[in-house]
Amino acid sequence: MKKAPGRPRKFNEDEVLQLAAKVFLNEGFEASSYESISEAMGLSKPSLYNAFGDKQALFKRVIADYSLQAHKQIVEQFSGAGTLQAAGQKMLQAAAMFYSTPDGPSVGCLLVGTALPATSQYDEIRDMLIDFTHSLETSLEKIIREEYGQDAVTLGQQPKSIARHISSLLFALAVRARMGLSRKELSQIALELAEFIC
């Protein structure tokens, strides 16, 4: 006898993860509560718990989803720019827009602003950040070899080294954003950081 189908969920998981990311980013992991998260989503605590587990489990899901999206966007912005310097400028400018708001202080990056501080207590979160950084640098290195290889030769640097520099610049920009700079200020810093690539 077939089991009766469970009750359909009345929410979109992607939207829930995006809303949870905003709560974690604004309040931090430790300070945020399941109550504040469920209220922001318009869901009951039991519904949220049944779908995602406890707060730590939800946070890991949010980090995993955010990492995938961040990796995809960074790679897209870094590809097809013609030159390494143009690629760096394009990517860092896009990051500045993403980390900031049109008016008011910047909010920064979930990985740097919220996940990184949590690594002192949660090994799994640290491992997720390490995996994200390694995966991103591997992708950037591949693009540099395939699209900007001559620029790397001119600079006298290995693509792997350049990829590490670029990921470090992204993290530096995210730290600046977390300090609450305006979009205009962050955009200017992005331009200045891009110069270090070449």
C-alpha positions in Angstrom: 0.0 0.0 0.0 1.4 3.3 -1.0 2.0 6.0 1.6 -0.2 9.0 1.4 1.8 12.0 0.0 3.0 14.5 2.6 1.5 17.9 2.8 3.0 20.2 0.2 5.3 22.9 1.5 3.8 26.3 1.3 7.1 28.1 0.7 9.8 28.3 -1.9 13.1 27.0 -0.4 15.3 29.3 -2.5 13.4 32.3 -1.2 13.6 31.1 2.4 17.4 30.6 2.1 17.8 34.1 0.6 15.7 35.7 3.5 17.6 33.7 6.1 20.9 34.9 4.5 19.8 38.5 5.1 19.0 37.8 8.7 22.3 36.1 9.4 24.2 38.9 7.6 22.5 41.7 9.5 22.4 40.1 12.9 25.3 37.6 12.8 25.0 33.9 13.5 25.1 33.9 17.3 22.8 36.9 17.7 20.2 35.8 15.3 17.4 33.6 16.7 15.1 31.1 15.1 12.2 33.4 16.1 13.7 36.3 14.2 14.4 34.1 11.2 10.9 32.5 11.1 9.3 35.9 11.5 11.3 37.4 8.7 10.1 34.5 6.5 6.5 34.6 7.7 6.8 30.9 8.7 6.2 29.1 11.9 9.1 27.7 13.8 7.9 24.1 13.4 7.6 24.5 9.6 11.1 26.0 9.4 12.6 23.3 11.7 10.9 20.5 9.8 12.3 21.8 6.5 15.8 22.8 7.5 16.6 21.5 11.0 18.0 23.6 13.8 19.7 27.0 13.4 23.1 25.6 12.7 21.8 23.2 10.0 19.9 26.1 8.4 23.0 28.2 8.5 25.0 25.6 6.7 22.4 25.3 4.1 22.4 29.1 3.7 26.2 29.1 3.4 26.2 26.3 0.9 23.6 28.1 -1.3 25.3 31.5 -1.0 28.7 29.9 -1.9 27.4 28.3 -5.1 25.8 31.6 -6.2 28.9 33.7 -5.3 31.1 31.3 -7.2 28.9 31.4 -10.3 28.7 35.2 -10.3 32.4 35.7 -9.8 33.3 33.3 -12.6 30.8 34.9 -14.9 32.2 38.4 -14.2 35.8 37.4 -14.6 35.3 35.6 -17.9 35.3 37.2 -21.4 36.8 40.6 -20.4 39.6 40.6 -23.0 42.4 41.4 -20.6 43.3 40.4 -17.1 43.1 43.9 -15.8 39.7 44.5 -17.4 38.5 41.2 -15.9 39.7 42.3 -12.4 38.0 45.6 -12.7 34.8 44.1 -14.0 34.7 41.5 -11.2 35.6 43.8 -8.3 33.1 46.4 -9.5 30.4 43.8 -9.6 31.3 42.7 -6.1 31.2 46.3 -4.9 27.6 46.6 -6.2 26.6 43.3 -4.6 28.2 44.1 -1.2 26.6 47.5 -1.0 23.2 49.2 -1.2 22.1 52.1 -3.4 21.9 54.4 -0.4 23.1 53.9 3.1 25.9 51.8 4.5 27.2 48.6 2.7 26.2 45.3 4.2 29.1 43.2 2.9 29.4 39.5 2.2 27.8 36.7 4.2 30.9 34.5 4.0 33.2 37.2 5.4 30.8 39.1 7.6 29.0 36.1 9.2 30.5 32.8 8.3 34.1 33.7 9.0 33.5 34.8 12.6 31.6 31.5 13.2 34.6 29.4 12.2 36.2 29.7 15.7 33.3 27.6 17.0 32.2 25.5 14.1 34.7 23.4 12.2 32.2 22.5 9.5 31.7 26.2 8.7 35.5 26.7 8.5 35.8 23.7 6.2 33.0 25.1 3.9 34.9 28.4 3.6 38.1 26.5 2.8 36.4 24.5 0.2 34.8 27.6 -1.3 38.1 29.5 -1.5 39.9 26.5 -3.0 37.1 25.9 -5.6 37.0 29.6 -6.5 40.8 29.9 -7.0 40.8 26.7 -9.1 38.2 28.2 -11.4 40.0 31.6 -11.6 43.3 29.8 -12.4 41.6 27.9 -15.2 40.2 31.1 -16.7 43.5 32.9 -16.4 45.3 30.0 -18.2 42.7 29.8 -21.0 41.8 33.5 -21.5 44.5 35.7 -20.0 47.6 33.5 -20.3 49.6 36.0 -22.2 48.9 38.6 -19.5 50.2 36.2 -16.9 53.4 35.7 -19.0 53.9 39.4 -19.3 53.5 39.8 -15.5 55.9 37.0 -14.9 53.5 35.3 -12.6 51.9 31.9 -12.5 48.1 31.7 -13.0 47.7 30.0 -9.6 49.4 32.8 -7.8 47.3 35.4 -9.6 44.2 33.5 -8.7 45.1 33.6 -5.0 45.8 37.4 -5.3 42.4 37.9 -6.9 40.5 35.9 -4.2 42.4 37.8 -1.5 41.3 41.1 -3.1 37.7 40.0 -3.1 37.9 39.2 0.6 39.6 42.5 1.3 36.8 44.3 -0.5 34.2 42.4 1.5 35.9 43.5 4.8 35.8 47.1 3.6 32.1 46.7 2.8 31.4 45.2 6.2 32.8 48.5 7.7 29.7 50.2 6.2 31.2 52.2 3.4 28.8 53.8 0.8 28.5 52.3 -2.6 30.4 55.2 -4.1 33.3 54.7 -1.7 33.3 50.9 -2.1 33.3 51.3 -5.9 36.3 53.5 -5.8 38.2 51.1 -3.6 37.3 48.3 -6.1 38.9 50.3 -8.9 42.1 50.8 -6.8 42.3 47.2 -5.8 42.0 46.1 -9.4 45.2 47.9 -10.2 47.1 45.5 -8.0 46.2 42.6 -10.3 48.4 44.0 -13.1 
